[in-house]
């Protein structure tokens, strides 16, 4: 048996180990140098910011994106567009999310829900690192909104959803002022809200401060009697008041517009609570002023208008079916006829006019068909007594009462205009010049008193003489309790002017 050489065995083992090490290193070197890791080549990456939830008008973390070229490297000098949209909303002020350039935030500043300053949308060019940033602010409208980030030059975009929730408790939203008849119930719709109006879950309690006028049960109110009712609303430390005008029954005519921004060109019938509207017909007022008055039976409305033959104005009448006629016929004796008023009992028409025949300007009277015209006296804005035997008229800014048969006149008020004689003949309501507050004076000039302060344009008595329909100068009607000087606004009528109470 041959013996082995120990030295040779050691050398063979060393060579085998060396070859194994070389093979292992070669494998490692070949793997490292032959294939690089895959690079992220997506054109847009969100670096920071993104989907979040927050209270209305608070600031969200800025949104930062990185734009990459086709090889996956940061792309500089690329415009990135940041924009937002709230589903179903086209009003810029009522968005659930705002975005704007960094440095111009906050994007939206609200003084209240009607006064605000908004910047929404931004185009930002990427820097050397391929990044673009924008400020994000939760909007005013609670709900979800989408932030869209787009790169038009690459035809790519991303959408991120943000959610705006109600901010801190700030107010009570409710039916704050309405008008109804006695016996009618309505819902207050009282709820807690943030300062923009987003609803909150805080409980609201309702208590009547005038139970003789309106009672309250939970969120429902019931009108009890005519008057101005008040309901106290509470939530947390916030206290508010909801009002209700419980008005007498009646029917009015008023001047309105066919559409927003259109001239005053149509008569509208409506109830004294502002409901049950019906268009009588379109008319042509004299410079937006129709000065409507009813005939005694409530069959027609006499008003001032324009006609080709009477460029300074004439009188016309329209019935409740919309049929119109000129009072004096086209080109009658008056080249000027305005400010109509009707004596409730005699049916005699009084107006301010100028005769083509005599050239005399002043107060005239006639029958409702325009016949039997007669000059009454110098003056303007007539207000006849119901029997037509006396007339209140404006003379040099004072209110005179003239006995038509004798010509005797009594000054009953100064700084007065637009007189309206009560149906019982006892009192005259008028506007105090120049402010347009309402005063009432006895027909003999005694007991002159302030009825309502404000800025009114015309007056019309209710058939029972207990109420006045007072037209606010800027639109809307107040129903005024003559005996108690209680003013009942009907705020749903602010789109109408020049109200006249139907007999």
Protein Blocks (a to p, Z undefined) as FASTA:
>chain_A
ZZddfklmmmmmmmmmmmmmmmmmmmmmmmmmmpccdddfbfbdcfbgcjddddehiacd
ddddddddfkopacehiacddddddehiabfklccbdcddehiacfbdcfblmbccdded
ddddddfkopacddddddfbgcddddddddfknopacdddddddddddfbdcddfbccdd
ehiacdekiacddfkopacfbdcddddfblmloccehjbccdfbgcdddddddehjbccd
ddddddddddddddddfbghiacfbdcdddfkopaiacfbdcddeehiaopacdfkopac
cdddddfklmnopcddddfkopacdfkoghiabfbdehiaddfklopacdddddfklopa
cdddddfkopaiacfbgcehiaddfklpaccddeehiacdddfknopacdfbghiehiac
dfklmaccddddfklpacdddfkopaiacfbgcjdfbdcddfklpaccdddfkgpjdddd
fklopacddfklmmpghiaddZZ
